[in-house]
Amino acid sequence: MTESDGKPHPGQAAPGGEPEYADRVYRSVPGVISGVFLLAVAAWLIGDAVVTGDGKTPYVALAALPVFALPVFAYTLRPAVFANRSRLVVRNPWRTITAPWASVDALRAGYSVELLAGEKKYQVWAVPVSLRQRKRATRAQSRGNAEHASRTGLGMGLAARTNPVVQGSPDPTRAWSDQVTDVLTEMAESNGRRPDAAGPLVVRWCWWVIAPALAGLVALITVIAV
């Protein structure tokens, strides 16, 4: 899923009479694709076990469904980053962090992208760091060859191609995760003093995913033990 086009919504305005822009949205497209694939395989295997299995096999398969499917959903389909003029929302597998820009201390991309806010550190799952992309980007930057840069841009991966950072195509001399981190850092710096960007950091656990997964685990252990 790509970031928003940055166009204002007709008939809507932000505080102060400024046009209201759609959220920028970032997520790992390869992660989403792998999640859909894993869920499809699980559905096929569990469905086959329920239909053709004998004894307690169908019950074990049904109990295993939330134990497998919900974590896969949480780690592949759920993670996303939403950013607008007033706040940054980081949707991680088990938690959602809502950080008004004034509460954001820093964003950094090392071996993972991290949000520093409220004297705590949160990993940004939706923007994975690819060391391979960084190596390719470094080679493209050092050589300064337009043809090589074009080939590198095509080979930077599905996430780079389908998650443009600034109104168009990605920069082949920068890894996608580093570009996203720079954009979010610029947004934090430019919006941090806005009146509507103030407020406390809010962290909420995703109980609607956690509770069914735990209940499924208990059911699975019970079915196997009986």
N, C-alpha and C positions, 0 to 999 in steps of 0.2 A: 504494500500500500504506500502511496507516495504522499509527500507533504502537500498541504493545501496550496492552491495557486496564488494565495495572498490577495485575492480580489475582495472588495468589501461586499457585504450582503445588502441588497437593495432594501431601503427602508429602515435599516438598523443603524444605530450610532452608539459609539462608546461614550462614557462619561466625558463631558466637556465638548460634546458635539462632534467628536472625531468619528470617522466611519469605523464600523465594527468589522474586523477581519476574521476569517475562519481560522481555526486552530491549525498550526503545523502539526502533522502527525508523522511519526517515525516508527517503523517496526522492521524486524528482520524478515524479509521475504523468503530467504532460504529456510528459516526456522518455521515459518507458516507452512511452506510446502512440505517439509519433512513431517510436521505435525499432522497434516491432512493425510499423508501417506501412512503413517503409523496407525492413525485411528481407523483408516480404511482396512488395513491388514488385520487389526484387532477385531473389528466388526465381523470380518469374514471368518476368522478363526473361532471366535466366540459363538457366532451364529451357527457355524458348522457343529461345534461341540454341543450346543443346546438341541439342535435338530436330530443329530445322529448319535449323540453320546448315550450311554446307558448307565445305570446305577446312579451314583451321585455326581457324575461328570457334568450334567447340565446345571446343577445347582452350584458347583464349584466355578463353572464358567461364568454364570450370572453374578456370583459374588465377586469374582475377579474383575468384572467389567469396570466398576468405579475406581477400583484400586489402580488399574492401569490407565484408563481413559482420562481421568481427572488430572493426574500429574502430567500426562502428555499434553493435555490442553493447557494446563497452567504454565508449562515451560516453553511451549511453542506458539500457541495461538493467542494467549492472553497478553503477553508483554507488549507494551506500546508506550510511546512518549507523546504527550499532547502539550503544546506550548502556544500561549497567546500573549496579549499585552500585559495581562495581570498576573498570570501564574504558570508554573510548570507542573504537570501531572505525570508522574512516573508510575506506570502500571507494571509491577513486577509479578512473578508467579504467585506469591502468596500475600503480597501487600500492595497497597496503593499509597504512594506518597504525593501529597498535594503541597507544593511549596510556592507561596507567593514570591515574586521575584526579590522582594526586600529581604526575605529569609535565606536566599541562596548565597552561600559564601563563595563557592567555586564549583566548576565542572572541569574534570580532567580525564584524559584518556591515556592510560598506561597499558597494562595488560588487559584492563577492562575499563569501561567508561564509568566514572563515579560521580555522584552528586554529593557535595559537602554542604550540609544545611543543618541548622539547629545543633551545632557542635557534634554532629554525627555524620557517618559516611554511609551512603546507599549505593549499591551497584545498580547500574542501568542495564537491565537485561535486554531491552529492545534494541540496543545499539551495540552489538558484539564487536570486539576488536579482532581484526584479521591481520596477523603478522605477515601473511603472504601478500595481502593487498599493500601493506606498508613497504615491503621490499620492492614490489613492482612499481609503486609510486616513487620510491627513492631513485630507482634506476631511470625512470622516465624523466625525473627532475634533473638528475645529474647529466644525462646525455643531451637533453634539450633538443631531441630530434622529433620533429612533428610527426613523422610517419610512425616512429616507435611509440610515441605518446598515444597516437590513435589506436594502435593495436593493443596497447596496455589498457586503454579505456574500455575497449571491447572485452577484455579479459579480466576485468576487475571483479567480476562476479555479479550474480543476479541482484543482490542487495544494492550494489552501486548503480546498476542500470535502472532499477525500478524505484529507487528512492532518491530522486534528484534533490540537491540541497538548495540551490538558488536558481529558481525560475528556468530550468532547462536541464542541461546535462552535467554530470559530475566532473570534477577536476581530476584528470588522470594523474596529476602529480601529487595528489593527497589521497590517503585512504578515506573511505566513506565515513568511518567512525570519527576520524579526526575532523573532517569537515562538519559533521553534525555537532560535535563538541564545540567547535569554534562558533557556529551559528547560535547555539544556545547560550554560550558565554556572552556573545554580543547582545543578545536579547536581555540577559540578566543585567548587563551594564547599562543598557539604554532604557530599560523599563523599571529598574530598581527603585527609582524615586517617584514613580507615579503614585498618586493617592490610592488608587484601586489595587496597587501591587503590594500593599502592606497586609500584615496578618501573621498568625502563627502557622508553623509547619504542622500538618495533620497527617498522621499515619494510620491507615485502617487495614486490618487483616481481612482477607477474602474468605470469610467463614462459609460462604455458600459453596466454595470449592473444597475447603479443608474438612468441614463436617461430613459431607457425604463420602469423601475418600476414607476418613477414619472409620465411619460406620461400615463401609464396604470391607475394610480390613478386618474389623471385628467379625463380620458375617463370614468372610472367607476362612478365618481361623476356626470359627465355630463349625462350619460345614465340613472342613477337613478333619477336625478332631472327632466329630460324631461318628 
